[in-house]
Amino acid sequence: MSTQTFVVREDFDVIVSRSAVRDLARSIGMGTADQARISLAASSAARALGIGRTHQGQITIEDVQREGQLGIRVVCEVEDLDQSPAEEKLADARAMTDELAIQELSAGQVQVTLIKWLR
């Protein structure tokens, strides 16, 4: 299993992590359309959380396997968030992934997890 974590302080860091998501998607055999979907969903979730703009955070990407199925998990995490992002802010990311979960880990700390499975 391959895992990469990116500390995100500015928009450029989101772009770097988005590129790494696309590279990982390509390396596990995802088609061009699914590479684009998961990488765009990652930056869309980061944007919804304000990562790289109004808040610092981190983005962790890894390949995952469940019941013989291969996929990519992207976890966007931010601290000092006033409130959890509304579902509508994550609608685009939800539409481009197979799974999306929002967790409030502690006061002001929110984590959004995205998963896209290889077809």
N, C-alpha and C positions, 0 to 999 in steps of 0.2 A: 504494500500500500504506500502510495506517495502522498505526502502532506507538505503544503507550503503555507506560511502565514506572512501576511503583509501588514505592516503598521501603516495606517493611512492618516496622513496629516493634511493633505491637500488633494485637489482634483487629479493631479498627475499620478498620484499613488493609486487612485481608483483605476486609471487607464492602464497602469502597469499590471495590476491584479487581474483586470479584465482580459488582457492579453495572455496571462498565464492560465486563466480558465480555458480560453480557446485552445491553447497549446495542449493542455491536459485532455480536453475533449477529443482533440485530433488523435492524441497518442493512444486513447483507448478504443478508437475506431468509430467515433461518432461522425455522421455525415456533416456536410457543410452547413445545412440548415440548423441542425441541432447544436452545432458548435456556436453558431450565431445566437441561438435562443438562450443557451445557458450563460454565455458571456454577457449578453445584454441584460438578462435577468439579474445577474450579479451586480452590475453597475446600477440598475434600476432600484434594487433593494438598498444599496449603499446610499443612493440619492434620497430615497424615502426616509432613511434614518439621519440624513444630514452628514454622513461620513465624508470627510474631505472638504466640506464646505463650512458648516457651522459647528461640527463636532469632530474630534479625533476618534479613531476606532481601529478595528482590525478586520481583515478578511482572511479567512482560512479556507483553502481548497484542498480536496483530497479525492482520490478515487475510492469508491466503496463497492462492496459486493454483498448482495442479499439473495439468498436462495438461488445461487448460481447466476444471478443477473448483475451485470457490471454497470456502474454509473458514476456520477460526480456529485459530491456534496460541497456546497459553498455556504460558509457561515459568516455572516456579517454581524459584528458586535460593536456596540457603542455604549459609553458610560455618560453619565450626567445628562441624560435625556429627560426633558420635562414630562413627556408622556409617551406612551407606546404609540407607534405609527398607526393610523387608522387603516383598516382593511383596504379602503379604496386607493390609498397611496401605494399599496403593494399589488394592486390588481394586474398591472402589466407583468410583474415578475411571476405572479401566480399563473397567468395564462401561458407563460413560456416554459414552465417547469412541470414536473410530475407531482412534486410535493413541496409544500411551503408551510413552515411552522414559525410562529412568533412566541418567544418566551421572555417574560420579565424575570431576570435572574435575581436582581436585588433592586433597591431603590435607585431608579435612574439608569439601570443597566439593562439593555434590551439586546436580544439575540434573534436574528432571522436566519433560518436554515432553509436552503433550497436544495432539492435533489432532482437531477435529470437522469433518467435511465437510458442505457443504450438500447436501441430498437433492433 
